[in-house]
């Protein structure tokens, strides 16, 4: 993912009135990780890293808004139950 693609994603999020500050924060954290990994679609994540980057402190808040992002069709989450492998988040929208 390059800087222009990152900005294109942010523009899509900005125009969706369903998103609030918590959704935007989670999406920004996911995009940041994708940018750092050089990934466009499938991004390796950990819950603790997303929460830290999004400045979300409680699990209920994280789960509530992350689930809503999945229901809105922004992301698909594939958990990894192995401690040595990170989970995956797929971005389902086109910038």
Long-range contacts (C-beta under 8 A, 24 or more apart in sequence): 1-31, 1-34, 1-35, 1-38, 1-39, 1-40, 3-35, 5-40, 5-95, 6-31, 6-35, 8-95, 9-91, 9-93, 9-95, 11-95, 12-93, 12-95, 16-72, 18-72, 19-72, 20-65, 22-54, 22-56, 22-61, 22-65, 23-65, 23-68, 23-69, 25-54, 25-55, 25-56, 26-50, 26-54, 26-56, 26-62, 26-65, 26-66, 26-69, 27-69, 27-74, 27-75, 28-53, 28-54, 29-53, 29-54, 30-75, 30-89, 30-91, 34-91, 40-91, 41-90, 41-91, 42-88, 42-89, 42-90, 43-88, 43-89, 43-90, 43-91, 44-86, 44-87, 44-88, 45-86, 45-87, 45-88, 45-89, 46-86, 46-87, 47-87
